[in-house]
Amino acid sequence: MVFPLGYLLLKAPELQRPFLYYIQIGLMLLWIVLLFVLDFALKIDFRQTQWMVISFVVLFFAGAGGMLGVAANAGRGWTISGVILFLVMAVLAFVQRAVTGF
């Protein structure tokens, strides 16, 4: 996911995207990098510490919500499908938490 998002960042000045566009993509990139560092590079079991899990999930939803703004630049159809999928993802995340406790 880093490569397509990086490409979007490189093309943003050419397409005259607003500053919010950079924040939206930056949040998702930050989440991806954090996931890589915590899970794969440092192998920290952060999912056992509640404040770390909450921070991680908040950053994920901020990044995913930002991707809705990016999708909105592609047209109404992509915006609608993005919002529907975002809501499905949110519901499933909380259902998973309720069922598994993780």
Secondary structure, DSSP 8 states (H G I E B T S, - for coil): -HHHHHHHHHHHHHHT--HHHHHHHHHHHHHHHHHIIIIIIS---GGGSHHHHHHHHHHHHHHHHHHHHHHHTT-HHHHHHHHHHHHHHHHHHHHHHHHH--
